[in-house]
Structures are given as C-alpha cells and as structure tokens.
Amino acid sequence: MDFNVYITRVNAKLDQYLSAQGSLAKAMRYSALTNGKRFRPILAYSVANTFGTNLNLIDSSSCAIEFIHAYSLIHDDLPAMDDDDVRHNQPACHKRFGEAQAILAGDGLQALAFEVLVNDDLISAGIKIELLKSLTHASFEMAEGQAIDLSIIAKQVGIATLEIMHRKKTGALLSCAVNLGAIVSKACNNKDRVTLNTFSEDIGLAYQIQDDVLDIETPDALLGKSQFSDEYKNKPTYPSLLGLDKSKLAYKNLYEKASDELDLLSVDVAELQQLTANLQARLF
C-alpha cells in the first residue's frame, strides 16, 4: 500500500469535518490541517486494511485520533506547559491567535473528535462504544503523561519513570490508533488483538526515544520545531540518562522487536512491517 493514499484520504476527511466558519474554526483548522505526519491515522488505516476492512469504517476513527493529537499539541505548546513557539515549521497556535483562542481551539478539537465518532452512521452502536472507550482511555493516559512530564523537569529520575511517562504521553495515542483499526475489523480475533497491543506499545516507546535523539541531532527546519528544546528546558530524556548511542540502540531494538511480533498475526503483515520500517526511517 502507498501510505500517501491514507494521508490524502484523512486530509480530505479532516477538511470536511472542519468546514465550520468563524474565528474558533480558523484556529482549529490552522492547527489540525498543517503538514503533520498523520502517523496515527496511517496506523489506524493500515491495521484495518491488513485485516481486509472497508476503509470507510475507519475514516471517523482516523480523524478523531488526529483531532485529539492536534488538540494535545496546541495545549503542549502553551506557555504554562512546554512553552514552544513553533510547531510544524509555523508559529504555534497561541503565537498566531493568542493563548485564550488556542486553549479554546484545543478544547474544540477534543470535542469534535468524539462528535465525529458518535455521528458515524456506518458503525454500529456496540462498535462505537468500544471505539469511544479506547479513545477516552488513551486521551486520559496522554494527559497523565504530560502531567508527569511537567512534574519531573530539572529532577533526577530513573529510566523506569521516563518509560512510564513516554508510554502514556506518546505511546497511549499510538496504541489507540492500532486498537481502533482492530476494533472495526471483524477478521481481527482476540489473539491478533493481543499481538497488536504488544506491537503498538513497542513502537510507541520506540517513537518517543527516537524523538529524544532527534531533538539533539536534527536541525529546526527538519524537526519542525526548536532543536535542543528538551535540553534547554532541563527535561530528563533517554540520551541524558543513557547517552546517545545506547538510546539509539534502545529504539532500534524496539522497532525490530515490534516488526518481529507482527509475524504472529493471522494475516499477511507485509504492510504493517513496511509501516514500521518507514517509521524507523522517519518517512512519516
């Protein structure tokens, strides 16, 4: 599968759901329709497609999780949180529209995520409940991870604490994306769900450790935000605790383990393994 097909599809759907007019809608569109990686929707689509599921059934979930992600970035960038001025190579939402409007834009995107799922007429009520339970749980985990992140600035912590934070702040939504694709797929059995859960947890942690490394090694223009931002804020990271070489080895081993785990699925896993390889190469 050409993953750009998924990106084009979700971008069109996001634009459709954000068709409202007004100042709040403008701020929401500004943040949600930027050149984001769309990795979470790609994951949801790819899992559904791997199990032969009609992609119309995963459209709303893919948009919902991207709206949650966009809202989290708006709030993360606020002065009271991570205090970042640049996101996706453009001014952060609060720098463009002001703090109050940015807070409301994040709130609006969070609410819209659940509205999109609830109003999807292609999905049965039972499936909707499962999808909503997964998305609400991941959203809380993400918020809890951000709270941990803020609480350990300039503090000495161990790898275990850092791993818990990463699995919540970043990993929860990645795992949710995989789970949403599994929920809508009738051919995905319980054993497959267990395998996908382990797979998603591994790529979620790998993704954040890799981000820690990229924050040190990648220039602003490629990052889409300020380089060395974690170091400037005195945040504990994998490289600060383990060093760059061990951090690189850690995320590479996790990606390899995740790819191997996919062999346990009951279907052809070529697409998901290619997705994992693309993620490690940061093609998304």
Sequence and secondary structure as in RCSB ss.txt:
>XXXX:A:sequence
MDFNVYITRVNAKLDQYLSAQGSLAKAMRYSALTNGKRFRPILAYSVANTFGTNLNLIDSSSCAIEFIHAYSLIH
DDLPAMDDDDVRHNQPACHKRFGEAQAILAGDGLQALAFEVLVNDDLISAGIKIELLKSLTHASFEMAEGQAIDL
SIIAKQVGIATLEIMHRKKTGALLSCAVNLGAIVSKACNNKDRVTLNTFSEDIGLAYQIQDDVLDIETPDALLGK
SQFSDEYKNKPTYPSLLGLDKSKLAYKNLYEKASDELDLLSVDVAELQQLTANLQARLF
>XXXX:A:secstr
  HHHHHHHHHHHHHHHT   SHHHHHHHHHHSSS   HHHHHHHHHHHHTT  GGGTHHHHHHHHHHHHHHHHH
HTSTTTT  SEETTEE HHHHH HHHHHHHHHHHHHHHHHHHHT TTS HHHHHHHHHHHHHHHHHHHHHHHHHH
HTTT    HHHHHHHHHHHTHHHHHHHHHHHHHT TT  HHHHHHHHHHHHHHHHHHHHHHHHHHHHS HHHHTS
 TTHHHHTT   HHHHH HHHHHHHHHHHHHHHHHHGGGSSS  HHHHHHHHHHHTT  
